[in-house]
Amino acid sequence: MKLWKLILFLKFPSVSLRPVMKEKIIQKATEQFLNLGFKSVTMDDIASELGISKKTIYTHFNTKTALVKAVTMEVFDTISCSIDEIRKDEHDPIEELYEVKNFVMKRLKDEKASPQYQLQKYYPEIYKTLTVKRFEKMQECTVQNLQKGKALGLYREHADIDFISKIYFVGINGIKDELLFPTHEYPKKQLFEDYLEYHLRAIVTTTGLQTLNKFINATQTNE
């Protein structure tokens, strides 16, 4: 349950934020979809895991597509809230990007399937909607990070914020493409490490490079 939902529930326990069964269905479906894949998991599988009938699921979600959409948006909201919490901690912008990267790495480690690839292949409309939402969120975060870095003298003064924020988004999405970067050749952790370093080296000042090198050295020491 998200923090704001929990606070509201504790203050007003009689208020139904969402039917309990619907919440359980979304939670179990999220677990199954991310571990086994959107295509592989059936409504029967989810019902069996919950110990309920498939009919019960259909009272809340009339199609599997509706459930996939609910799960996808729930995961997006959860990740967005977590990233916002990281940004509230007032890290310097380089540290902030590494904190976000570490958070993303932990989530990817917990995913045993390839949810993005399957979502794009089997649920293209949901994937398009998610991509737009991700772009808007990432654009907001990256622009603010770049502005902050410039103000602190860590990023180049004349760096084009609009261009860099968009190319960063394109790159992050590009390295998730398993046709271009198959996991057996490009381990996700190393891929994200390399891309973040690539992004930052293109925009840091001499002062920023000193900060960046601290994180690179710390990462290499921990490996």
Secondary structure, DSSP 8 states (H G I E B T S, - for coil): --HHHHHHHHH-TTS-SS-HHHHHHHHHHHHHHHHH-TTT--HHHHHHHHTS-HHHHHHH-SSHHHHHHHHHHHHHHHHHHHHHHHHHT---HHHHHHHHHHHHHHHHHH--S-HHHHHHHH-HHHHHHHHHHHHHHHHHHHHHHHHHHHHTTSB-TT--HHHHHHHHHHHHHHTT-TTTS-TTTS-HHHHHHHHHHHHHHTTB-HHHHHHHHHHHHHHHHH-
